[in-house]
Amino acid sequence: MENFPVISLENVNGNERKAILDQIEDACKNWGFFELVNHGIEEELLDRVERVNKEHYRKCMEQRFKEFAASKSLLDWESTFFLRHLPESNISEVPDLSDEYRDVMKEFAVKLEILADQLLDLLANPDLVKGLRAHTDAGGIILLLQDDKVSGLQLLKDGKWVDVPPMRHSIVVNLGDQIEVITNGKYKSVEHRVIAQTNGTRMSIASFYNPGSDAVIYPAPSLLEQKPEEGGGNQQYPKFVFEDYMKLYAALKFQAKEPRFQAMMKASLPTATA
């Protein structure tokens, strides 16, 4: 099997732009995942993000997680909490966070937003605007800062589970279901999972760059006009409101994505024709 795609954005605005675009397109078509280096987020900031998150876990979460794990038979061996950056941040409302943590994560969120916007420009047409059980992600694109020492993330490719290599200061990108719909299946969201490890605690910071809750999602008309091998042809996916899809996703996250699309097809919005 070919190597997992690692893509450098160092010269994305220079004479290597075409080659980088080709690498991204190939990764989106054939993997649904890729790993970014030279992505523009300072290594010093990534080091601070890692440090404050591990400190917060040790101080506020580790003991509670151990007690919970000891008292229950856990299926998903994870301890998580969620921060919202857009449309309005909730970081000031989350308890037990230090001032340094809040400052670092606010800065990190701004940098991730910039990177996500850049990626959308690179991978889409201009008008497209244990561990965890196996699943696909519901949103647009997901940016992941994962532990470079403790591995565990895997994706399903050609019927086999493939490791996503941990690389220091890299950002892992994977495509959510909405990108699959908008591209009419040209790009695919890919099933993935996290395998529990015995050699340490794995840190993972995932940023979900999603449409607005009232956004209407459907295959881009310009793509449908293209050749079938380019994602064109008949419309393969329904038209729906993102919030409706997320309600369905919440109940069916750890099941195959196809039944979700089929359910949305039955309740899909009408598409206007000229």
N, C-alpha and C positions, 0 to 999 in steps of 0.2 A: 504493500500500500504506500502511496505517495506520502511525503512528509506533511505534517500539519502546516497550514499556511501562516507564515510570519511576514508581515508587511511593514516596511519602513516608510514613514511619511516625510522623511527628511527633505526630499527634493520635489514634493508634490506640486509646488508652484513653479518648478523649474523645468529643465529639459527632460526630466524623467517622469513627468506627469502622465503621459500616455501609458507608459509601462506600469505605473502604479495603479492607474484606473483598470487596466487589464487584469492585474493581480487581484484587485478587489472584486471585479466582476466574476472571475473564475472562482474565488473563494465563496462568493454569495451563491453561485449556481451549484457548486459541487460539494460544499461543506456546510454552509449556513453559519459558520464560525470562522474567525481569523484572529490573529494576535497582532497588535500594533506596537511598534517601537518607534522612537523618535517622533512621538505624537504631539509634542509641544507642551506637555505638562511637566513642570520642573521636577527632577528627581528629588530635590530637597523637600518639596511639598509632599510627594508620595511617601517619603520616609516619615514625615511628620504625621501623615494620615495613618500609616501603619502603626506608629508608636502610640498615638492617642487612642486608637481603637483597641489595641492590645492592653493598654493600661486600663481602659474603661472596663473591658471584659474581666480582667483579673480583679479589679476593685469592686465592681457592682454586679457582675453576672455569673462568674465562675462558680461560686459556692452555691448560689440558688439553683444553677443548672445541675450540679452534682447531686444536690438533695432531691431535685425533681426526678433525675434519672434513676436514683436509687429507689424511689418510691413507686415508680411506674415502669411498665414495659414499653419503652419508646420504639416507635417505628422510624421516626425521623430524628436522628441524633444531631440536632442543631439548636442553637440559642440565638434568637434574632430580635431585632427591633427595627423600626422603620422611621426614616426621616423624609419629610417632603420639602422640596426646594421650590417647585412651581405647581400651580400658579401663585401660591402663597406659602412661604416657609412656615413650618411648625416647630423648628428646632428650639425655639425659646420655650415651648410648652412641654418638651420632653424632660422628665425628671432625671436627676442623678448625673447630668452632664456637666463637666467642668467648663469654665469660661474658655479655656484654651481649646477644648474639644469643639465647642460651638464655633469658635473663630476659624479653626482649621477646616472643619467640614463645610462651612459657608464658602470659604475660598475654593475648596476642592469642587464643590457643586457648580460654581461659576465656570471653572475650567472645563468640567465635564460637559456643561451645556454648550460651550463654544466648540468642543470637539465633536459632540453629537450633531450640531448644525453643520459642521464641516463634512462629516461622514454622509449626511443625507444628501448634500450637494454632490458628493463623489459617487455614491452608489445608486442614485435615483435620477430619472429624467427630471428636468426642471419643474414639470407640472405634477410631480408626485409629492406634492409636498406632504449507624449508618449515617446515612446521609439522606439527601433528598431522593425521593422516588423519581423515576424517569418522567419527564414532562417536556412540553414545549412552552415557550413564554408567549403571553397574550399580546404584548405591546408592540412598539415599533422597533427600536434597536436597544440593546442592553449593553452597557459598558461595565466591565468587571475588573476590579483590582483584586487579584487573588494572591494568596500566600505563595511566595517563591520557594519556600522550604518544605511545606507539606502539600503534596499533590492530592488529587482525588476527583477532579472534574473530568468527566468523560462525555463524549458525544457518540451517537449511533450513526455509523457510516457503512453503507453496503452490508448491513446485517451484522456488523461487528462493533464492539465498543472500543473507542479510540481515546487515548489520554490526551488532554489538552496540556501541553508542557508548561510547567510553572517557570516563568522568566521574570527576573527582578525588573521592576519599573515598567513592565509592559501593561497594556490594557487589552483585555480580551473582549472581542465584539461578537455578539450573536444576534441573529435576526429573529424578531418576534412574528407572531401570526399576521399582524397587520401588514407587514412588508410582503408576506406571501400573497395576501389578498390584493394589495395595490399593484403588485407586479404580475398578477394573474398566474401565479405559480412559477414564474421565471426564476425567482429566488425563493428558497424554502426555509421555513423555520424547522429546526432539527431537534429531535428528541435528545435529551441529555440528562445526566444524573451526577450525583456526588457520592463517591464511595468513602465510607468511614475508614480512617487510618488509625493505626496503633502507635505511630511514631511522632505524635504531637497533635496540637490543636490547630485546625486550619482556619485562617482568617479569610473572609470573602466579603468584599464590599461591592454590591451590584447596584448600578444606577439604571433605572428604567425610564427611557425617554419615550413617552407615550403620547398619543393624540389626546386632545381635549375630550372630556366625557361626552359632549354633544356632537363630536365630529362624525360625519357620515363617511364610512369607509367603503370603497368599491374599486374594482380594477380600473386603472387609468385608461381613459378612452384612447389616448395616443398609442398605448401599447397594443390595444386590441386591433389596431389598424396595421400592425407590423406582421411579419411572417411568423408562422407557428413556432419555428425554432428560436425566435426572438421574444417569445412570450405572447404573440398575437393570436388571432383566431377567435374562436368562440369564448364568451365570458365563462370562466370556470368557477367563479366565486360569487357569493351573494352581495347585495348592498345592504348595509346595516349601520346602526348607531353604535359607536364604540362602547358606550356604557351598557347597552344591552348585551353585547358580546362578553363584557367583563363579568356580568352577573352569571351568565352561563358558564364562563371559565372558572369562576370560583367554586362551582359545584363539580366540575369535570376536569380539574387541572391535571390529575394524574391518570387520565385516560387518553386514548388516541385523539388527535386533533380533528380527524375527519368527521366524527359524529357532531362536533361543535359546528363545523361549517355546514353540515347537512341540516342541523336544527335551525341555524340562522337562515339557510336558504328557504325554509318553509315560512319563516316570518320576515323575509327580506322586504326592503322598501322597493316601491316601483321605480324603475329607471325611465326617465323621460327620453323620448326619441324625437328627432327633428322631423 
